[in-house]
């Protein structure tokens, strides 16, 4: 079967001292190769986790441990290509997102070719997340799997727990490197090899045991001093200057407007610091961006058509779902994990704070079909985006009000739940009911927005003839 790759995601990581409330945050747009790739939101119970895993897109298979944890997941809604679990939070409040497709080069591929029968994005979350009890443990488990079985693609993966955020990159067929993001830092990672400066002797880095050795043995390092893994294993192509680098540039421009940088720069920094405390809303804005207030805005009114098409935006019609995985430090463990989720193109949706410690997920989110269904949040979100794109400026204010009101109402319910959950005998069952209410808020507001769009657009239809009689 032909390999299927979702190759255009954007990732953000935020350390606990860089976030507004002391949470760790890992987030990613899951972007498809095509505009429509239906997704769903489910909770995988331990009994439903397979004990033997068989990939669909390769011959990779694996016997799994007999003690999996439950976890939230955002897999493909249509069968036939594998699970593609994408992201989730397990019952020990460890979060994982996989994967950010990244670049490589012919030098390392000559040393360590891709493993056609290895594991890939379709497999990674499902064979890792249910078995790890910390972010660091996630790095170690996935690293060992890659060394043992290899991979047919290069990817970036994130792990987090209450204390740490880790960014992991696979390197060619069987190698990898990972780095702990400093608590006071953030990262914007597009579809390129992202890790730059790397200290093999640090407690905050991990890698394949022979990674440093092969760099030296095969003369892979182009720099005179140190180890810049992006220089060693990355691409630095013209495509990167149009497709990847501008996304990192815009995210860094948003968080650090005082720093002047070039959107095509191949050496934009990986680990960044800002004086601004980063909120969920900030992360959502960046991951929805079409380069607002720059000459490259896709919906701009004063720029040229050439400028609009020069760089690939972050918010795009191929956004399938956005997850922001938040592990909170100011609440008890039972309510610490929040799986924020939005479906469809991010310029036209709202992100909802679903509790991770549950037994099931809301009907509108788990019952996504292969074709349009007005009862599905995925399809409703795509309808809003498709409609909204035809006259962005007509609908822009209404969409912004919808998003603010929806997230505000969800936050209010979340605050009430945080204060009341301890009075419940069965906390996961209670949080499951709350998640259904959160889903209803977004679903009902989305339908209200759709009605507003129709009322605005109908008088502008060309199919009209005014007759005064």
C-alpha positions in Angstrom: 0.0 0.0 0.0 1.2 3.5 -0.8 2.5 5.4 2.3 0.1 8.1 3.4 1.7 11.1 5.1 0.1 14.1 6.8 3.0 16.3 5.9 2.2 19.9 6.8 1.7 20.3 10.6 2.9 23.1 12.9 3.9 22.5 16.5 4.2 24.7 19.6 5.7 23.8 23.0 5.5 26.0 26.1 7.4 25.4 29.3 5.6 25.7 32.7 7.4 29.0 33.6 6.6 30.5 30.2 2.8 29.8 30.3 0.3 32.1 32.0 -0.8 29.7 34.6 2.2 27.4 35.2 1.0 24.6 32.9 3.0 22.7 30.4 1.7 23.0 26.9 2.3 21.0 23.7 0.2 21.8 20.7 -0.1 20.9 17.0 -2.1 21.5 13.9 -2.8 18.1 12.3 -2.8 19.0 8.6 -3.7 16.5 5.9 -2.3 16.2 2.4 -5.8 16.9 1.2 -8.5 19.3 2.3 -10.7 16.7 3.9 -9.4 13.9 6.1 -12.2 13.3 8.7 -11.0 13.0 12.3 -12.8 12.0 15.5 -12.2 12.3 19.3 -12.3 9.2 21.4 -11.2 7.7 24.7 -9.3 4.5 24.4 -10.0 2.3 27.5 -7.3 -0.2 28.6 -9.5 -3.1 27.5 -9.8 -1.7 24.0 -6.0 -1.2 23.5 -4.7 -4.1 21.3 -2.1 -6.5 22.9 -0.7 -7.1 19.4 -0.2 -4.2 17.1 -0.2 -4.6 13.3 0.5 -1.6 11.1 -1.5 -1.0 7.9 0.9 0.9 5.8 3.9 -1.3 6.5 4.6 -4.8 7.7 5.6 -3.5 11.2 4.1 -5.4 14.1 4.7 -5.5 17.8 3.5 -7.3 20.9 2.5 -4.7 23.4 2.6 -4.7 27.2 -0.4 -6.1 29.0 -0.9 -3.1 31.3 -1.9 -0.1 29.1 -3.4 3.1 30.5 -6.5 4.7 29.1 -5.9 7.8 26.9 -7.7 10.4 24.8 -7.0 10.2 21.1 -7.8 12.0 17.8 -7.6 9.2 15.2 -8.7 9.1 11.6 -12.5 8.6 11.3 -12.3 6.5 8.1 -10.7 3.0 8.3 -8.2 1.6 5.9 -5.0 3.6 6.6 -4.3 2.7 10.2 -5.0 4.4 13.5 -3.2 7.8 13.2 -4.0 8.5 16.9 -2.2 11.8 16.6 -2.4 13.1 20.1 -3.7 12.4 23.6 -3.3 12.5 27.4 -3.1 9.2 29.3 -4.4 8.5 32.8 -1.1 9.4 34.4 -1.3 12.9 32.9 1.4 12.4 30.3 0.7 14.0 27.0 2.0 13.2 23.5 1.5 14.6 20.0 2.8 12.7 16.9 3.9 13.7 14.4 5.3 16.8 12.8 6.7 15.6 9.4 10.3 16.9 9.1 13.1 17.1 6.6 16.3 15.2 6.1 19.2 15.1 3.7 21.1 12.7 1.4 24.2 12.6 3.6 22.5 10.9 6.6 20.3 8.8 4.3 23.4 7.4 2.8 24.6 6.3 6.2 21.2 5.2 7.6 18.5 4.6 4.8 14.8 4.6 5.7 13.3 1.3 6.8 10.4 0.6 4.5 9.0 -2.0 6.9 9.4 0.2 10.0 7.0 2.2 12.0 5.4 5.5 11.0 3.1 8.3 12.0 0.1 5.9 11.9 1.6 3.8 14.7 3.6 6.0 17.0 1.1 7.4 19.4 -0.8 4.1 19.9 2.3 2.1 20.7 3.8 4.7 23.0 1.3 6.9 25.0 -0.5 4.1 26.9 2.7 2.8 28.4 4.6 5.9 29.7 4.5 7.6 33.1 6.6 10.7 32.3 7.6 12.7 29.3 11.2 11.6 29.7 10.0 7.9 29.7 8.1 8.6 26.5 11.4 9.8 24.8 13.2 6.6 26.0 10.5 4.2 24.8 10.0 5.8 21.4 13.8 6.0 20.9 14.2 2.3 21.6 11.4 1.4 19.2 13.0 3.5 16.5 16.4 1.9 17.1 14.9 -1.6 17.0 12.4 -1.4 14.1 13.4 1.7 12.2 11.0 4.1 10.4 10.1 4.9 6.8 9.8 8.7 7.5 11.3 11.4 9.6 9.1 13.0 12.3 9.0 15.4 15.2 7.2 14.2 18.3 6.4 16.0 21.6 5.9 14.7 25.1 4.9 16.5 28.3 4.0 16.0 31.9 3.4 18.4 34.8 7.1 19.4 34.9 8.7 18.8 31.5 8.2 19.3 27.8 10.4 17.3 25.4 10.8 17.6 21.6 11.9 14.4 19.8 13.1 14.1 16.2 13.7 10.9 14.3 16.8 11.0 12.1 16.9 8.8 8.9 16.0 5.1 9.4 17.1 4.3 13.0 18.5 7.3 14.8 16.9 10.1 16.9 17.6 13.0 19.2 15.5 14.8 21.8 15.8 17.9 23.9 14.0 19.1 27.0 12.5 22.6 26.5 13.6 24.9 29.3 10.8 25.8 31.7 10.9 29.5 30.7 11.0 28.9 26.9 8.7 28.2 24.0 9.2 26.6 20.6 7.6 27.0 17.1 8.3 24.0 15.0 7.2 23.7 11.3 7.9 20.8 8.8 11.7 21.0 8.9 14.4 19.5 11.1 14.1 21.9 14.0 16.6 21.1 16.8 19.7 23.3 16.4 22.3 23.5 19.1 22.7 20.2 20.9 24.9 19.2 23.9 25.5 15.5 24.0 26.7 15.7 27.6 23.6 17.4 29.0 21.0 15.9 31.3 18.4 17.8 29.2 19.2 15.9 25.9 18.8 12.3 24.9 19.7 10.5 21.6 20.5 7.3 19.9 23.6 5.8 21.6 25.8 6.1 18.4 24.5 9.4 17.1 27.6 11.4 18.0 29.8 8.6 16.7 28.3 8.5 13.2 28.4 12.3 12.9 32.2 12.1 13.3 32.8 8.8 11.4 30.9 9.9 8.3 31.9 13.6 8.4 28.4 14.9 8.6 29.0 18.1 10.5 29.4 21.2 8.3 30.3 23.5 11.2 33.7 24.2 12.6 32.5 23.9 16.2 29.7 22.4 18.2 26.7 20.3 17.0 23.9 22.1 15.2 21.6 19.2 14.4 19.5 21.2 11.9 22.8 21.8 9.9 23.8 18.2 10.2 20.6 16.4 9.5 18.2 19.0 8.0 17.5 20.2 4.5 17.9 24.1 4.2 16.2 24.0 0.8 14.5 26.7 -1.2 11.2 25.0 -0.3 12.0 25.6 3.4 12.2 29.3 2.8 8.7 29.3 1.3 6.9 26.5 3.2 8.5 26.1 6.6 10.6 29.0 7.9 7.9 31.7 7.6 5.7 29.8 10.0 8.5 29.8 12.7 9.1 33.5 11.8 5.5 34.5 12.3 5.1 32.6 15.6 8.3 34.2 17.0 7.2 37.6 15.7 3.9 37.2 17.6 5.6 36.3 20.9 8.7 38.6 20.4 7.6 41.6 18.3 10.7 43.5 19.4 13.0 41.1 17.4 13.5 41.8 13.7 13.9 38.6 11.7 13.7 37.5 8.1 10.9 35.0 7.2 13.1 33.0 4.9 16.0 32.7 7.4 17.2 29.1 7.6 18.7 29.7 11.1 15.7 31.1 13.0 16.2 29.9 16.6 14.6 26.7 17.9 14.4 27.5 21.7 13.0 31.0 22.3 12.2 33.2 25.3 9.7 36.0 25.8 8.7 38.3 28.6 5.0 37.6 27.8 3.3 34.8 29.6 1.8 32.6 27.0 -1.9 31.6 27.1 -4.0 28.9 25.4 -5.5 31.8 23.3 -2.1 32.8 22.2 -1.3 29.3 21.0 -4.6 29.1 19.2 -4.0 32.4 17.5 -0.6 31.5 16.2 -1.8 28.1 15.0 -4.7 29.8 13.2 -2.6 32.5 11.5 -2.7 33.5 7.9 0.1 36.2 8.6 -2.2 38.9 9.8 -0.8 42.4 9.7 2.0 41.5 7.3 2.4 41.8 3.5 1.8 38.0 3.3 -1.7 37.9 4.7 -3.8 35.5 2.5 -6.9 37.7 3.2 -5.0 41.0 2.9 -6.6 43.9 1.1 -3.5 46.1 0.5 -1.0 43.5 -0.6 -0.5 41.9 -4.1 -1.7 38.5 -5.2 2.0 37.5 -5.4 2.6 38.5 -1.8 -0.5 36.6 -0.7 0.8 33.4 -2.3 4.5 33.8 -1.4 4.5 31.8 1.9 2.5 28.9 3.2 0.2 30.1 6.0 -0.2 28.3 9.4 -4.0 28.2 9.3 -4.8 26.5 6.1 -7.7 24.6 4.4 -5.9 21.3 5.2 -6.1 21.8 9.0 -8.0 18.7 10.2 -7.8 19.2 13.9 -5.9 21.3 16.4 -5.0 20.0 19.8 -3.5 21.9 22.7 -2.5 19.4 25.4 -2.3 21.2 28.8 -1.1 19.6 32.0 -2.0 22.0 34.8 0.0 22.5 38.0 -2.5 24.5 40.0 -5.2 21.8 40.4 -5.2 18.2 41.6 -4.2 15.3 39.4 -7.8 14.2 38.7 -8.5 17.4 36.7 -5.0 18.4 35.6 -5.1 17.1 32.0 -7.0 19.2 29.5 -7.2 18.1 25.9 -8.2 21.3 24.1 -9.6 20.4 20.7 -10.8 22.1 17.5 -11.8 20.5 14.2 -11.3 21.9 10.7 -9.4 25.0 9.4 -8.4 27.0 12.5 -9.2 30.4 11.1 -12.9 29.6 11.5 -13.1 27.4 14.6 -13.0 27.5 18.4 -10.9 25.3 20.7 -12.7 23.5 23.5 -11.1 22.4 26.9 -12.1 18.8 27.3 -11.1 17.0 30.5 -8.8 14.0 29.8 -9.8 11.9 32.9 -13.0 10.5 31.4 -14.7 7.3 30.3 -16.0 8.5 26.9 -16.1 11.5 24.5 -19.1 13.6 23.3 -21.3 12.3 20.5 -20.7 15.2 18.1 -16.9 14.6 18.4 -16.6 10.8 18.3 -19.2 10.0 15.6 -17.5 11.5 12.5 -18.4 9.8 9.3 -16.7 9.7 5.9 -19.2 12.2 4.4 -21.0 15.4 5.5 -23.3 15.0 8.5 -24.9 18.0 10.2 -24.7 16.2 13.5 -20.9 16.0 13.4 -18.7 18.8 14.8 -15.9 18.0 12.3 -18.2 18.4 9.3 -20.0 21.5 10.8 -16.6 23.1 11.4 -15.6 22.5 7.8 -18.9 23.9 6.5 -18.2 27.1 8.5 -14.7 27.3 7.0 -15.7 26.6 3.5 -18.5 29.2 3.7 -16.4 31.7 5.5 -13.5 31.6 3.0 -15.7 32.8 0.1 -16.1 36.2 1.7 -13.7 36.4 4.6 -14.2 40.1 5.4 -18.0 39.8 5.4 -17.9 37.1 8.1 -14.7 37.9 10.0 -16.2 39.9 12.9 -18.9 37.3 13.4 -16.4 34.5 13.5 -14.2 36.4 16.0 -17.2 37.0 18.3 -18.2 33.3 18.0 -14.7 32.2 19.0 -14.5 34.6 21.9 -17.9 33.8 23.3 -17.5 30.0 22.8 -14.1 29.8 24.6 -15.4 32.2 27.3 -18.4 30.0 28.0 -16.3 26.9 28.0 -13.8 28.5 30.4 -16.7 29.5 32.7 -18.0 26.0 32.8 -14.5 24.7 33.4 -14.0 27.0 36.4 -17.3 25.8 37.8 -16.3 22.2 37.3 -12.9 22.7 38.9 -14.7 24.0 42.0 -17.3 21.3 42.2 -15.8 18.0 41.0 -14.7 16.9 44.5 -18.3 16.6 45.5 -18.8 13.8 43.0 -18.4 10.1 43.9 -17.3 9.1 40.3 -15.1 11.8 39.0 -14.4 10.4 35.5 -18.1 9.9 35.0 -18.8 13.4 36.1 -16.1 14.9 33.8 -17.5 12.9 30.9 -20.9 14.6 31.4 -19.1 18.0 31.7 -17.3 17.3 28.4 -20.7 16.7 26.8 -21.8 20.1 27.9 -18.6 21.7 26.6 -19.2 20.0 23.2 -22.8 21.4 23.2 -21.6 24.9 23.7 -19.4 24.8 20.7 -21.9 22.8 18.6 -24.8 25.2 19.3 -22.7 28.3 18.8 -21.3 26.9 15.6 -24.9 26.5 14.3 -25.7 30.0 15.4 -22.7 31.3 13.5 -23.8 29.4 10.4 -27.2 31.0 10.6 -25.6 34.4 10.9 -23.5 33.7 7.8 -26.6 32.7 5.8 -28.4 35.9 6.8 -25.5 38.0 5.8 -24.8 36.3 2.5 -28.3 35.6 1.2 -29.0 39.3 0.2 -25.7 39.3 -1.8 -26.6 36.4 -4.0 -26.3 37.2 -7.7 -29.5 35.2 -8.4 -31.8 38.2 -7.9 -34.1 40.6 -9.7 -35.6 43.5 -7.8 -39.2 44.2 -8.8 -41.1 47.0 -7.1 -44.8 46.1 -7.2 
